[in-house]
Amino acid sequence: MNKVIVILELTDTGYSAYVPELPITCTAGSDLNEIEVNMREAIALHIEGMELYKEEIPTKFMTNFIFDFHLDIQDFFQLFKPVKQSVIAQRAGINPSLLRQYARGIKHPSLVQAKKIEKAIHQLGRELLRIQLL
């Protein structure tokens, strides 16, 4: 199944989102579920317009696809304030002070650092999914 990258940006009311492969396709929503519904509708409308004007449609949009959501590190920590940055830093093997600078937008991580942080967040998420509350 094809993956479509969706860039998320935090807003005062939720998210705004866009698809880099279809430049004018954008939407907003209060959560990821709403973003997904709205984005599918926005893509369908965009494709309709491309068909109308006889533009070439990327093949991935002609079949079933899933979204691959991307969120800036600073926005992630703004959205998930309860997540302790020091825990993520420890799991990622990054200096906590440096991670706080990334979270505040003072510094920007290299791709290698960003992947370490992403891996630590995903690992924590998988662990949380295994927990059943009593």
KETI-556463 format. One record per residue (C-alpha): x, y, z negated; chain; residue number from 1. Coordinates in pm, whole numbers, plus 50000, padded with zeros to 5 digits. Layout:
N
+-------+-------+-------+------+-----+
:     u :     v :     w : unit : pos :
+-------+-------+-------+------+-----+
:     X :     Y :     Z :    A : NUM :
...
+-------+-------+-------+------+-----+
//
This chain:
134
+-------+-------+-------+------+-----+
:     u :     v :     w : unit : pos :
+-------+-------+-------+------+-----+
: 50000 : 50000 : 50000 :    A :   1 :
: 50127 : 50346 : 50089 :    A :   2 :
: 50210 : 50599 : 49821 :    A :   3 :
: 50124 : 50964 : 49859 :    A :   4 :
: 50322 : 51205 : 49645 :    A :   5 :
: 50108 : 51456 : 49456 :    A :   6 :
: 50288 : 51742 : 49282 :    A :   7 :
: 50112 : 51845 : 48961 :    A :   8 :
: 50142 : 52183 : 48794 :    A :   9 :
: 50000 : 52262 : 48453 :    A :  10 :
: 49736 : 52538 : 48435 :    A :  11 :
: 49538 : 52690 : 48149 :    A :  12 :
: 49246 : 52458 : 48227 :    A :  13 :
: 49424 : 52140 : 48339 :    A :  14 :
: 49620 : 52090 : 48659 :    A :  15 :
: 49662 : 52220 : 49007 :    A :  16 :
: 49794 : 51972 : 49262 :    A :  17 :
: 49918 : 51959 : 49618 :    A :  18 :
: 50047 : 51704 : 49870 :    A :  19 :
: 50378 : 51813 : 50029 :    A :  20 :
: 50309 : 51602 : 50341 :    A :  21 :
: 49986 : 51792 : 50408 :    A :  22 :
: 50092 : 52150 : 50322 :    A :  23 :
: 49754 : 52315 : 50280 :    A :  24 :
: 49595 : 52026 : 50091 :    A :  25 :
: 49555 : 52134 : 49731 :    A :  26 :
: 49307 : 52102 : 49448 :    A :  27 :
: 49260 : 52149 : 49075 :    A :  28 :
: 49111 : 51947 : 48792 :    A :  29 :
: 49094 : 51914 : 48417 :    A :  30 :
: 49257 : 51567 : 48407 :    A :  31 :
: 49425 : 51312 : 48635 :    A :  32 :
: 49099 : 51133 : 48713 :    A :  33 :
: 48941 : 51455 : 48835 :    A :  34 :
: 49256 : 51541 : 49029 :    A :  35 :
: 49246 : 51203 : 49202 :    A :  36 :
: 48879 : 51240 : 49304 :    A :  37 :
: 48928 : 51600 : 49418 :    A :  38 :
: 49252 : 51519 : 49603 :    A :  39 :
: 49092 : 51232 : 49796 :    A :  40 :
: 48816 : 51471 : 49904 :    A :  41 :
: 49069 : 51743 : 49998 :    A :  42 :
: 49274 : 51495 : 50203 :    A :  43 :
: 48960 : 51368 : 50381 :    A :  44 :
: 48865 : 51727 : 50473 :    A :  45 :
: 49220 : 51801 : 50588 :    A :  46 :
: 49228 : 51487 : 50805 :    A :  47 :
: 48889 : 51581 : 50950 :    A :  48 :
: 49033 : 51917 : 51053 :    A :  49 :
: 49342 : 51753 : 51201 :    A :  50 :
: 49119 : 51522 : 51408 :    A :  51 :
: 48910 : 51817 : 51524 :    A :  52 :
: 49221 : 52003 : 51645 :    A :  53 :
: 49379 : 51687 : 51789 :    A :  54 :
: 49677 : 51706 : 51551 :    A :  55 :
: 49888 : 51402 : 51477 :    A :  56 :
: 49781 : 51238 : 51150 :    A :  57 :
: 50052 : 51066 : 50943 :    A :  58 :
: 49981 : 50691 : 50949 :    A :  59 :
: 49985 : 50656 : 50570 :    A :  60 :
: 49667 : 50865 : 50554 :    A :  61 :
: 49489 : 50635 : 50801 :    A :  62 :
: 49495 : 50338 : 50559 :    A :  63 :
: 49444 : 50282 : 50187 :    A :  64 :
: 49692 : 50469 : 49973 :    A :  65 :
: 49763 : 50538 : 49610 :    A :  66 :
: 49884 : 50855 : 49448 :    A :  67 :
: 50229 : 50893 : 49300 :    A :  68 :
: 50192 : 51186 : 49057 :    A :  69 :
: 50495 : 51406 : 48987 :    A :  70 :
: 50510 : 51652 : 48698 :    A :  71 :
: 50791 : 51892 : 48606 :    A :  72 :
: 50973 : 51805 : 48282 :    A :  73 :
: 50890 : 52143 : 48130 :    A :  74 :
: 50520 : 52095 : 48207 :    A :  75 :
: 50531 : 51740 : 48070 :    A :  76 :
: 50654 : 51855 : 47730 :    A :  77 :
: 50408 : 52146 : 47732 :    A :  78 :
: 50122 : 51906 : 47802 :    A :  79 :
: 50234 : 51638 : 47558 :    A :  80 :
: 50354 : 51854 : 47269 :    A :  81 :
: 50295 : 51577 : 47014 :    A :  82 :
: 50563 : 51366 : 47186 :    A :  83 :
: 50880 : 51414 : 46989 :    A :  84 :
: 51151 : 51534 : 47221 :    A :  85 :
: 51417 : 51382 : 46998 :    A :  86 :
: 51263 : 51035 : 47046 :    A :  87 :
: 51269 : 51074 : 47424 :    A :  88 :
: 51625 : 51210 : 47409 :    A :  89 :
: 51741 : 50915 : 47198 :    A :  90 :
: 51576 : 50662 : 47430 :    A :  91 :
: 51720 : 50836 : 47736 :    A :  92 :
: 52068 : 50869 : 47587 :    A :  93 :
: 52059 : 51248 : 47622 :    A :  94 :
: 52159 : 51508 : 47367 :    A :  95 :
: 51838 : 51629 : 47193 :    A :  96 :
: 51945 : 51993 : 47220 :    A :  97 :
: 51992 : 51955 : 47595 :    A :  98 :
: 51650 : 51790 : 47633 :    A :  99 :
: 51489 : 52079 : 47442 :    A : 100 :
: 51651 : 52319 : 47690 :    A : 101 :
: 51502 : 52117 : 47977 :    A : 102 :
: 51162 : 52119 : 47805 :    A : 103 :
: 51172 : 52499 : 47768 :    A : 104 :
: 51290 : 52556 : 48124 :    A : 105 :
: 51618 : 52709 : 48006 :    A : 106 :
: 51812 : 52446 : 48199 :    A : 107 :
: 51708 : 52207 : 48473 :    A : 108 :
: 51813 : 51842 : 48471 :    A : 109 :
: 52006 : 51678 : 48751 :    A : 110 :
: 51827 : 51400 : 48935 :    A : 111 :
: 52020 : 51143 : 48727 :    A : 112 :
: 51914 : 51308 : 48400 :    A : 113 :
: 51554 : 51343 : 48518 :    A : 114 :
: 51543 : 50971 : 48603 :    A : 115 :
: 51678 : 50883 : 48255 :    A : 116 :
: 51403 : 51093 : 48097 :    A : 117 :
: 51138 : 50945 : 48324 :    A : 118 :
: 51254 : 50591 : 48239 :    A : 119 :
: 51239 : 50667 : 47865 :    A : 120 :
: 50887 : 50814 : 47894 :    A : 121 :
: 50763 : 50516 : 48096 :    A : 122 :
: 50919 : 50273 : 47848 :    A : 123 :
: 50746 : 50451 : 47560 :    A : 124 :
: 50418 : 50445 : 47753 :    A : 125 :
: 50442 : 50068 : 47811 :    A : 126 :
: 50508 : 50014 : 47441 :    A : 127 :
: 50209 : 50229 : 47346 :    A : 128 :
: 49985 : 50031 : 47583 :    A : 129 :
: 50070 : 49713 : 47392 :    A : 130 :
: 49944 : 49851 : 47060 :    A : 131 :
: 49592 : 49768 : 46940 :    A : 132 :
: 49455 : 49988 : 46664 :    A : 133 :
: 49267 : 49836 : 46374 :    A : 134 :
+-------+-------+-------+------+-----+
//
